[in-house]
Amino acid sequence: MSYSVSLRAREIGIRMATGADRVAVLTMVLKQGMALAGVGIIIGLLLCAMASRATAAAFSVGSFNLTLVALVATALVLVAALGAYVPARRASLLDPNTVLRQE
C-alpha cells in the first residue's frame, strides 16, 4: 500500500488541489487497501476449505475448525486495516503544492 500511495502521489495531489478534502483521500486509500485484503481473505478461505477436505480425505480426520478460521480472518482484516491506514494517513497529509511542483 505504501508503494501504491507513493506512485499515486501526483494523482492525490491533483485531487486535493481540485477540492478533495483529507477525509476523501483517506477513505479512497482505505477502500483500496481493504478491497485488496478482502480478495486475499476470500481466496485464502477457499484454499483453506479445499485443503481441509483433502486433509480429511487423506487422514480420515475432520480438520476444519470454523472458530479458528474466523479468528484468523478477523486478525488479518485488522492487520490489513492498520497496514492501509498508515499510508492513507500519509497521503491525506500531502501538500498539493509541493507534490505538483516536484517535476
VEXDRENNU-532191 format. One record per atom (N, C-alpha, C): residue number from 1; atom name; y, z, x. Coordinates in Angstrom, 2 decimals, m for minus. Last residue first. Example, Ala and Ser with C-alpha at 12.3 -4.5 7.8 and 13.67 -1.06 7.14 Angstrom:
2
i 2, at N, yy m2.25, zz 7.08, xx 12.85
i 2, at CA, yy m1.06, zz 7.14, xx 13.67
i 2, at C, yy 0.03, zz 7.87, xx 12.90
i 1, at N, yy m5.69, zz 7.80, xx 13.19
i 1, at CA, yy m4.50, zz 7.80, xx 12.30
i 1, at C, yy m3.30, zz 7.80, xx 13.20
//
This chain:
103
i 103, at N, yy 17.89, zz m10.22, xx 8.05
i 103, at CA, yy 17.57, zz m11.55, xx 8.63
i 103, at C, yy 18.77, zz m12.38, xx 8.87
i 102, at N, yy 19.08, zz m7.87, xx 7.05
i 102, at CA, yy 18.22, zz m7.82, xx 8.22
i 102, at C, yy 17.97, zz m9.19, xx 8.83
i 101, at N, yy 20.51, zz m7.71, xx 4.71
i 101, at CA, yy 21.23, zz m8.16, xx 5.91
i 101, at C, yy 20.34, zz m8.23, xx 7.16
i 100, at N, yy 18.83, zz m6.66, xx 2.80
i 100, at CA, yy 19.23, zz m8.05, xx 2.66
i 100, at C, yy 19.96, zz m8.58, xx 3.88
i 99, at N, yy 18.57, zz m4.00, xx 3.65
i 99, at CA, yy 17.39, zz m4.87, xx 3.60
i 99, at C, yy 17.81, zz m6.33, xx 3.58
i 98, at N, yy 21.19, zz m3.02, xx 3.36
i 98, at CA, yy 20.53, zz m3.02, xx 4.67
i 98, at C, yy 19.36, zz m4.00, xx 4.70
i 97, at N, yy 21.61, zz m3.30, xx 0.60
i 97, at CA, yy 22.49, zz m3.97, xx 1.57
i 97, at C, yy 21.84, zz m4.07, xx 2.93
i 96, at N, yy 19.63, zz m1.65, xx m0.63
i 96, at CA, yy 19.59, zz m3.12, xx m0.77
i 96, at C, yy 20.46, zz m3.86, xx 0.26
i 95, at N, yy 17.86, zz 0.84, xx 0.86
i 95, at CA, yy 19.24, zz 0.43, xx 0.60
i 95, at C, yy 19.26, zz m1.10, xx 0.52
i 94, at N, yy 15.04, zz 2.48, xx m0.53
i 94, at CA, yy 15.61, zz 1.42, xx 0.28
i 94, at C, yy 17.05, zz 1.15, xx m0.12
i 93, at N, yy 13.75, zz 4.29, xx m2.12
i 93, at CA, yy 14.90, zz 4.79, xx m1.36
i 93, at C, yy 15.53, zz 3.73, xx m0.46
i 92, at N, yy 11.58, zz 3.03, xx m3.14
i 92, at CA, yy 12.66, zz 3.33, xx m4.07
i 92, at C, yy 13.90, zz 3.85, xx m3.35
i 91, at N, yy 9.93, zz 2.93, xx m0.91
i 91, at CA, yy 10.51, zz 1.68, xx m1.42
i 91, at C, yy 11.67, zz 1.96, xx m2.35
i 90, at N, yy 9.19, zz 5.60, xx m0.72
i 90, at CA, yy 9.94, zz 5.00, xx 0.38
i 90, at C, yy 10.62, zz 3.71, xx m0.08
i 89, at N, yy 7.76, zz 5.81, xx m3.11
i 89, at CA, yy 8.98, zz 6.62, xx m2.92
i 89, at C, yy 9.84, zz 6.03, xx m1.81
i 88, at N, yy 5.67, zz 4.09, xx m2.51
i 88, at CA, yy 6.54, zz 3.80, xx m3.65
i 88, at C, yy 7.85, zz 4.57, xx m3.53
i 87, at N, yy 4.36, zz 5.31, xx m0.35
i 87, at CA, yy 5.09, zz 4.05, xx m0.13
i 87, at C, yy 6.04, zz 3.70, xx m1.29
i 86, at N, yy 3.55, zz 7.68, xx m1.92
i 86, at CA, yy 4.33, zz 7.78, xx m0.69
i 86, at C, yy 5.05, zz 6.46, xx m0.38
i 85, at N, yy 1.98, zz 6.79, xx m4.09
i 85, at CA, yy 3.27, zz 7.43, xx m4.32
i 85, at C, yy 4.14, zz 7.43, xx m3.06
i 84, at N, yy m0.42, zz 5.84, xx m3.20
i 84, at CA, yy 0.53, zz 4.86, xx m3.73
i 84, at C, yy 1.92, zz 5.47, xx m3.89
i 83, at N, yy m1.71, zz 8.15, xx m2.38
i 83, at CA, yy m1.56, zz 7.05, xx m1.43
i 83, at C, yy m0.60, zz 5.98, xx m1.91
i 82, at N, yy m1.72, zz 9.54, xx m4.80
i 82, at CA, yy m0.93, zz 10.05, xx m3.68
i 82, at C, yy m0.68, zz 8.96, xx m2.65
i 81, at N, yy m3.46, zz 7.86, xx m6.20
i 81, at CA, yy m2.10, zz 8.11, xx m6.71
i 81, at C, yy m1.20, zz 8.64, xx m5.61
i 80, at N, yy m5.75, zz 8.04, xx m4.63
i 80, at CA, yy m5.07, zz 6.75, xx m4.75
i 80, at C, yy m3.65, zz 6.92, xx m5.27
i 79, at N, yy m6.38, zz 10.72, xx m5.09
i 79, at CA, yy m6.05, zz 10.28, xx m3.73
i 79, at C, yy m5.32, zz 8.94, xx m3.76
i 78, at N, yy m6.90, zz 10.58, xx m7.87
i 78, at CA, yy m5.84, zz 11.45, xx m7.35
i 78, at C, yy m5.42, zz 11.04, xx m5.93
i 77, at N, yy m9.07, zz 8.81, xx m7.93
i 77, at CA, yy m7.83, zz 8.47, xx m8.64
i 77, at C, yy m6.67, zz 9.31, xx m8.10
i 76, at N, yy m10.96, zz 10.29, xx m6.48
i 76, at CA, yy m10.47, zz 9.01, xx m5.95
i 76, at C, yy m9.18, zz 8.57, xx m6.63
i 75, at N, yy m11.38, zz 12.43, xx m8.22
i 75, at CA, yy m10.82, zz 12.68, xx m6.89
i 75, at C, yy m10.27, zz 11.40, xx m6.28
i 74, at N, yy m12.54, zz 11.01, xx m10.36
i 74, at CA, yy m11.26, zz 11.71, xx m10.54
i 74, at C, yy m10.59, zz 11.99, xx m9.20
i 73, at N, yy m14.90, zz 10.15, xx m9.13
i 73, at CA, yy m13.94, zz 9.15, xx m9.64
i 73, at C, yy m12.56, zz 9.79, xx m9.84
i 72, at N, yy m16.12, zz 12.64, xx m8.63
i 72, at CA, yy m15.75, zz 11.76, xx m7.51
i 72, at C, yy m14.72, zz 10.72, xx m7.96
i 71, at N, yy m16.49, zz 13.51, xx m11.28
i 71, at CA, yy m15.71, zz 14.31, xx m10.33
i 71, at C, yy m15.24, zz 13.46, xx m9.16
i 70, at N, yy m18.18, zz 11.53, xx m12.30
i 70, at CA, yy m16.85, zz 11.74, xx m12.90
i 70, at C, yy m15.94, zz 12.52, xx m11.96
i 69, at N, yy m20.43, zz 11.97, xx m10.68
i 69, at CA, yy m19.75, zz 10.67, xx m10.65
i 69, at C, yy m18.34, zz 10.79, xx m11.22
i 68, at N, yy m21.13, zz 14.57, xx m11.46
i 68, at CA, yy m20.74, zz 14.30, xx m10.08
i 68, at C, yy m19.99, zz 12.98, xx m9.96
i 67, at N, yy m21.77, zz 14.10, xx m14.16
i 67, at CA, yy m20.73, zz 15.05, xx m13.80
i 67, at C, yy m20.23, zz 14.79, xx m12.38
i 66, at N, yy m23.94, zz 12.33, xx m14.05
i 66, at CA, yy m22.67, zz 11.89, xx m14.63
i 66, at C, yy m21.52, zz 12.81, xx m14.24
i 65, at N, yy m26.17, zz 11.50, xx m11.81
i 65, at CA, yy m25.54, zz 12.72, xx m12.27
i 65, at C, yy m24.13, zz 12.36, xx m12.75
i 64, at N, yy m29.11, zz 9.89, xx m11.35
i 64, at CA, yy m27.75, zz 9.67, xx m11.83
i 64, at C, yy m27.21, zz 10.95, xx m12.43
i 63, at N, yy m31.77, zz 10.00, xx m10.64
i 63, at CA, yy m30.78, zz 10.35, xx m9.62
i 63, at C, yy m29.34, zz 10.18, xx m10.08
i 62, at N, yy m34.98, zz 10.74, xx m11.43
i 62, at CA, yy m33.68, zz 10.49, xx m12.05
i 62, at C, yy m32.58, zz 10.93, xx m11.10
i 61, at N, yy m37.59, zz 9.14, xx m9.72
i 61, at CA, yy m36.73, zz 10.31, xx m9.82
i 61, at C, yy m35.44, zz 9.91, xx m10.52
i 60, at N, yy m39.30, zz 7.21, xx m8.60
i 60, at CA, yy m39.64, zz 7.87, xx m9.87
i 60, at C, yy m38.87, zz 9.18, xx m10.06
i 59, at N, yy m38.45, zz 5.69, xx m6.47
i 59, at CA, yy m38.97, zz 7.03, xx m6.19
i 59, at C, yy m39.38, zz 7.81, xx m7.43
i 58, at N, yy m37.69, zz 3.19, xx m7.54
i 58, at CA, yy m38.45, zz 3.26, xx m6.29
i 58, at C, yy m39.11, zz 4.61, xx m6.08
i 57, at N, yy m36.25, zz 3.77, xx m9.85
i 57, at CA, yy m37.45, zz 2.93, xx m9.93
i 57, at C, yy m38.32, zz 3.07, xx m8.69
i 56, at N, yy m34.16, zz 5.29, xx m8.85
i 56, at CA, yy m35.06, zz 5.87, xx m9.84
i 56, at C, yy m36.36, zz 5.07, xx m9.96
i 55, at N, yy m32.93, zz 3.40, xx m7.20
i 55, at CA, yy m33.48, zz 4.63, xx m6.62
i 55, at C, yy m34.48, zz 5.26, xx m7.58
i 54, at N, yy m32.10, zz 1.53, xx m9.09
i 54, at CA, yy m33.01, zz 1.12, xx m8.02
i 54, at C, yy m33.69, zz 2.34, xx m7.39
i 53, at N, yy m30.35, zz 3.09, xx m10.61
i 53, at CA, yy m31.55, zz 2.51, xx m11.23
i 53, at C, yy m32.57, zz 2.11, xx m10.17
i 52, at N, yy m28.44, zz 3.65, xx m8.66
i 52, at CA, yy m29.16, zz 4.74, xx m9.30
i 52, at C, yy m30.44, zz 4.23, xx m9.95
i 51, at N, yy m27.42, zz 1.16, xx m8.08
i 51, at CA, yy m28.15, zz 1.88, xx m7.04
i 51, at C, yy m28.97, zz 3.02, xx m7.62
i 50, at N, yy m26.15, zz 0.63, xx m10.55
i 50, at CA, yy m27.23, zz m0.23, xx m10.07
i 50, at C, yy m28.07, zz 0.47, xx m9.00
i 49, at N, yy m24.27, zz 2.70, xx m10.62
i 49, at CA, yy m25.28, zz 2.60, xx m11.68
i 49, at C, yy m26.45, zz 1.74, xx m11.23
i 48, at N, yy m22.76, zz 2.06, xx m8.35
i 48, at CA, yy m23.44, zz 3.35, xx m8.44
i 48, at C, yy m24.55, zz 3.30, xx m9.49
i 47, at N, yy m21.68, zz m0.39, xx m9.08
i 47, at CA, yy m22.61, zz m0.33, xx m7.96
i 47, at C, yy m23.40, zz 0.97, xx m7.96
i 46, at N, yy m20.03, zz 0.53, xx m11.16
i 46, at CA, yy m21.09, zz m0.45, xx m11.43
i 46, at C, yy m22.13, zz m0.44, xx m10.31
i 45, at N, yy m18.30, zz 2.22, xx m9.72
i 45, at CA, yy m19.16, zz 2.77, xx m10.78
i 45, at C, yy m20.31, zz 1.82, xx m11.13
i 44, at N, yy m17.05, zz 0.35, xx m8.02
i 44, at CA, yy m17.86, zz 1.43, xx m7.47
i 44, at C, yy m18.79, zz 2.04, xx m8.49
i 43, at N, yy m15.64, zz m1.18, xx m9.88
i 43, at CA, yy m16.68, zz m1.82, xx m9.06
i 43, at C, yy m17.61, zz m0.76, xx m8.48
i 42, at N, yy m13.94, zz 0.87, xx m10.81
i 42, at CA, yy m14.85, zz 0.19, xx m11.73
i 42, at C, yy m15.98, zz m0.49, xx m10.96
i 41, at N, yy m12.54, zz 1.49, xx m8.46
i 41, at CA, yy m13.38, zz 2.52, xx m9.10
i 41, at C, yy m14.37, zz 1.87, xx m10.07
i 40, at N, yy m11.18, zz m0.92, xx m7.95
i 40, at CA, yy m12.13, zz m0.38, xx m6.98
i 40, at C, yy m13.06, zz 0.65, xx m7.59
i 39, at N, yy m9.54, zz m1.05, xx m10.20
i 39, at CA, yy m10.53, zz m2.11, xx m9.97
i 39, at C, yy m11.60, zz m1.61, xx m8.99
i 38, at N, yy m7.99, zz 1.25, xx m9.72
i 38, at CA, yy m8.81, zz 1.13, xx m10.92
i 38, at C, yy m9.90, zz 0.08, xx m10.77
i 37, at N, yy m6.61, zz 0.61, xx m7.38
i 37, at CA, yy m7.57, zz 1.72, xx m7.38
i 37, at C, yy m8.50, zz 1.64, xx m8.58
i 36, at N, yy m5.00, zz m1.47, xx m8.37
i 36, at CA, yy m5.94, zz m1.72, xx m7.28
i 36, at C, yy m7.01, zz m0.63, xx m7.21
i 35, at N, yy m3.54, zz m0.02, xx m10.22
i 35, at CA, yy m4.38, zz m1.14, xx m10.67
i 35, at C, yy m5.42, zz m1.47, xx m9.62
i 34, at N, yy m2.20, zz 1.75, xx m8.57
i 34, at CA, yy m3.20, zz 2.29, xx m9.49
i 34, at C, yy m4.08, zz 1.18, xx m10.07
i 33, at N, yy m0.48, zz m0.02, xx m7.18
i 33, at CA, yy m1.46, zz 0.79, xx m6.47
i 33, at C, yy m2.55, zz 1.32, xx m7.37
i 32, at N, yy 1.04, zz m1.09, xx m9.28
i 32, at CA, yy 0.27, zz m1.97, xx m8.41
i 32, at C, yy m0.82, zz m1.17, xx m7.69
i 31, at N, yy 2.25, zz 1.22, xx m10.27
i 31, at CA, yy 1.36, zz 0.43, xx m11.13
i 31, at C, yy 0.47, zz m0.48, xx m10.29
i 30, at N, yy 3.83, zz 1.95, xx m8.05
i 30, at CA, yy 2.74, zz 2.83, xx m8.51
i 30, at C, yy 1.75, zz 2.08, xx m9.40
i 29, at N, yy 5.66, zz m0.16, xx m7.99
i 29, at CA, yy 4.74, zz 0.02, xx m6.87
i 29, at C, yy 3.57, zz 0.92, xx m7.27
i 28, at N, yy 6.96, zz 0.23, xx m10.50
i 28, at CA, yy 6.35, zz m1.05, xx m10.14
i 28, at C, yy 5.31, zz m0.89, xx m9.03
i 27, at N, yy 7.98, zz 2.84, xx m10.32
i 27, at CA, yy 6.96, zz 2.51, xx m11.32
i 27, at C, yy 6.24, zz 1.22, xx m10.96
i 26, at N, yy 9.88, zz 2.47, xx m8.28
i 26, at CA, yy 8.81, zz 3.45, xx m8.12
i 26, at C, yy 7.66, zz 3.14, xx m9.07
i 25, at N, yy 11.56, zz 0.66, xx m9.56
i 25, at CA, yy 10.88, zz 0.27, xx m8.33
i 25, at C, yy 9.69, zz 1.19, xx m8.08
i 24, at N, yy 12.45, zz 2.22, xx m11.70
i 24, at CA, yy 11.76, zz 0.96, xx m11.96
i 24, at C, yy 10.98, zz 0.50, xx m10.73
i 23, at N, yy 13.74, zz 4.30, xx m10.36
i 23, at CA, yy 12.57, zz 4.60, xx m11.18
i 23, at C, yy 11.78, zz 3.33, xx m11.46
i 22, at N, yy 15.94, zz 3.04, xx m9.18
i 22, at CA, yy 14.88, zz 3.59, xx m8.33
i 22, at C, yy 13.60, zz 3.88, xx m9.12
i 21, at N, yy 16.75, zz 0.03, xx m11.09
i 21, at CA, yy 17.00, zz 1.38, xx m10.57
i 21, at C, yy 15.79, zz 1.87, xx m9.79
i 20, at N, yy 17.91, zz m3.26, xx m10.73
i 20, at CA, yy 16.75, zz m2.37, xx m10.93
i 20, at C, yy 17.08, zz m1.00, xx m10.34
i 19, at N, yy 20.10, zz m4.92, xx m10.13
i 19, at CA, yy 20.19, zz m3.96, xx m11.20
i 19, at C, yy 19.00, zz m3.06, xx m11.44
i 18, at N, yy 20.11, zz m6.54, xx m7.93
i 18, at CA, yy 20.40, zz m7.17, xx m9.22
i 18, at C, yy 20.31, zz m6.21, xx m10.40
i 17, at N, yy 19.35, zz m4.88, xx m5.89
i 17, at CA, yy 20.71, zz m5.43, xx m5.86
i 17, at C, yy 21.09, zz m6.05, xx m7.20
i 16, at N, yy 16.70, zz m4.43, xx m6.52
i 16, at CA, yy 17.64, zz m3.31, xx m6.63
i 16, at C, yy 19.09, zz m3.81, xx m6.63
i 15, at N, yy 15.64, zz m6.98, xx m6.06
i 15, at CA, yy 15.53, zz m6.36, xx m7.39
i 15, at C, yy 16.54, zz m5.24, xx m7.56
i 14, at N, yy 16.23, zz m7.22, xx m3.34
i 14, at CA, yy 16.86, zz m8.14, xx m4.29
i 14, at C, yy 16.79, zz m7.55, xx m5.70
i 13, at N, yy 14.56, zz m5.19, xx m2.32
i 13, at CA, yy 16.00, zz m5.14, xx m2.11
i 13, at C, yy 16.75, zz m6.03, xx m3.08
i 12, at N, yy 12.08, zz m6.22, xx m3.03
i 12, at CA, yy 12.52, zz m4.96, xx m3.64
i 12, at C, yy 14.03, zz m4.79, xx m3.48
i 11, at N, yy 12.06, zz m8.46, xx m1.37
i 11, at CA, yy 11.98, zz m8.62, xx m2.82
i 11, at C, yy 12.49, zz m7.36, xx m3.53
i 10, at N, yy 12.12, zz m7.16, xx 1.13
i 10, at CA, yy 13.22, zz m8.06, xx 0.74
i 10, at C, yy 13.23, zz m8.26, xx m0.78
i 9, at N, yy 9.69, zz m5.75, xx 1.09
i 9, at CA, yy 10.96, zz m5.04, xx 1.20
i 9, at C, yy 12.13, zz m5.91, xx 0.75
i 8, at N, yy 7.07, zz m6.59, xx 1.07
i 8, at CA, yy 7.88, zz m6.89, xx m0.12
i 8, at C, yy 9.26, zz m6.23, xx m0.07
i 7, at N, yy 5.94, zz m5.61, xx 3.37
i 7, at CA, yy 6.06, zz m7.06, xx 3.22
i 7, at C, yy 7.00, zz m7.44, xx 2.07
i 6, at N, yy 5.99, zz m2.90, xx 2.78
i 6, at CA, yy 6.82, zz m3.39, xx 3.89
i 6, at C, yy 6.98, zz m4.90, xx 3.83
i 5, at N, yy 4.15, zz m2.82, xx 0.68
i 5, at CA, yy 5.56, zz m2.49, xx 0.41
i 5, at C, yy 6.45, zz m3.00, xx 1.54
i 4, at N, yy 1.83, zz m3.46, xx 2.09
i 4, at CA, yy 2.28, zz m4.31, xx 0.99
i 4, at C, yy 3.76, zz m4.08, xx 0.68
i 3, at N, yy 1.65, zz m1.27, xx 3.81
i 3, at CA, yy 1.83, zz m2.61, xx 4.36
i 3, at C, yy 2.36, zz m3.56, xx 3.29
i 2, at N, yy 1.21, zz 0.75, xx 1.94
i 2, at CA, yy 2.38, zz 0.81, xx 2.80
i 2, at C, yy 2.69, zz m0.57, xx 3.39
i 1, at N, yy m1.19, zz 0.00, xx 0.83
i 1, at CA, yy 0.00, zz 0.00, xx 0.00
i 1, at C, yy 1.25, zz 0.00, xx 0.87
//
